[in-house]
Amino acid sequence: MEGYLPALLAQAHDRIASEFHAVAAEHGVGPSEWRVLATLASGEATGISRLAQIIVMKQPTVTRLLDRMQAAGHVQRVPHDGDRRITLVSITERGQQLTDKLVPLALEHEARVLAPFGAEGADALKLSLRQLIGV
């Protein structure tokens, strides 16, 4: 099943992600940490359940990851204003400084990956992927 969509997506993800993960590793950031930092880079606090969905990890794994990232000073847990059962996660100043170094490198990497498609092709690819995942 050479053209099987899940296999093609997995291969594309592996190739593209591993290239950037090597860059992030030079800054002491692992793949999972990068996904969390990139998700929180906007500064908006996010619930742990939602964060787990976005970074495609099981919630208990995300909780352990956040423990390590909090100990490193990159994220902090904050209470939800309206629901005490919900814990939000936000990026710290230290985490934001690290992210500010990595985001331009991630965007350069993305531009290199998408260059063969041209601007219209890259936009179409992203639109297709967004439609596929329903966002």
C-alpha positions in Angstrom: 0.0 0.0 0.0 2.6 2.4 -1.2 0.2 5.4 -1.5 -1.7 4.8 1.7 -2.4 8.2 3.2 -1.6 7.5 6.9 1.8 6.0 5.8 2.5 9.0 3.6 1.6 11.5 6.3 3.7 9.6 8.9 6.7 9.5 6.5 6.3 13.2 5.7 6.0 14.1 9.4 9.1 12.0 10.3 11.2 13.6 7.7 10.1 17.2 8.3 10.0 17.0 12.1 13.3 15.2 12.5 15.1 17.9 10.5 13.9 20.6 12.8 14.2 18.6 16.0 17.9 18.4 15.3 18.0 22.3 15.3 15.9 22.4 18.5 18.2 19.9 20.1 21.1 22.3 19.6 19.3 24.6 21.9 18.6 21.9 24.5 15.0 21.4 23.5 13.5 17.9 22.7 10.7 17.3 20.2 8.0 17.1 22.8 9.2 20.2 24.6 9.3 22.1 21.3 5.7 21.2 20.5 4.6 22.5 23.9 6.6 25.7 23.6 5.4 26.3 20.1 1.8 25.8 21.2 2.1 28.2 24.1 4.2 30.8 22.2 1.2 33.1 21.7 1.2 33.7 25.4 -2.3 32.3 25.8 -2.7 29.8 28.7 -4.0 26.4 27.6 -5.7 23.6 29.5 -3.7 20.4 29.8 -6.3 18.4 28.0 -6.4 20.8 25.1 -2.6 20.9 25.0 -2.5 17.1 24.9 -4.8 17.2 21.9 -2.8 19.8 20.0 0.6 18.1 20.6 -0.9 14.6 20.0 0.2 13.0 23.3 -1.7 11.2 26.0 -2.6 13.4 28.9 -0.5 11.5 31.6 2.5 11.8 29.4 1.9 15.5 28.9 1.6 16.0 32.7 5.0 14.4 33.3 6.5 16.5 30.4 5.0 19.6 32.0 6.5 18.7 35.4 10.0 18.6 33.7 9.4 21.8 31.8 8.1 23.6 34.9 11.2 22.5 36.8 13.3 23.9 34.0 11.4 27.2 34.3 9.9 27.1 30.8 6.2 26.7 31.7 4.0 27.3 34.7 0.6 26.0 35.8 -2.1 28.5 36.6 -5.6 28.0 38.0 -8.6 28.5 35.7 -10.6 31.5 36.7 -14.0 29.9 36.2 -13.4 26.2 36.9 -11.1 25.0 39.7 -11.0 21.5 38.1 -9.1 22.9 35.1 -5.4 23.6 35.3 -4.0 25.9 32.6 -0.4 26.0 31.4 1.3 29.1 30.2 4.8 29.9 29.0 7.2 31.7 31.3 9.5 34.5 30.4 12.4 32.1 30.2 10.4 29.7 28.0 9.3 32.6 25.8 13.0 33.7 25.4 13.9 30.2 24.2 10.9 30.1 21.9 11.7 33.5 20.5 15.1 32.0 19.4 13.5 28.9 17.9 10.5 30.3 16.1 12.5 32.1 13.4 14.5 28.9 12.8 11.3 26.9 12.6 9.9 29.3 10.0 13.1 29.2 8.0 12.9 25.4 8.1 9.2 25.5 7.0 10.1 27.8 4.1 12.8 25.4 2.9 10.4 22.4 3.1 7.6 24.3 1.3 9.8 26.0 -1.4 9.4 23.3 -4.0 5.6 23.8 -3.9 5.6 27.5 -4.5 3.5 29.9 -2.5 0.2 28.7 -3.9 1.0 25.1 -3.6 2.2 25.6 0.0 -1.0 27.4 0.9 -3.1 24.6 -0.8 -1.2 21.9 1.1 -1.7 23.7 4.4 -5.4 24.2 3.6 -5.8 20.6 2.7 -4.2 19.5 6.0 -6.3 21.8 8.0 -9.4 20.4 6.3 -8.3 16.9 6.9 -7.8 17.5 10.7 -10.9 19.7 10.9 -9.5 23.0 12.0 
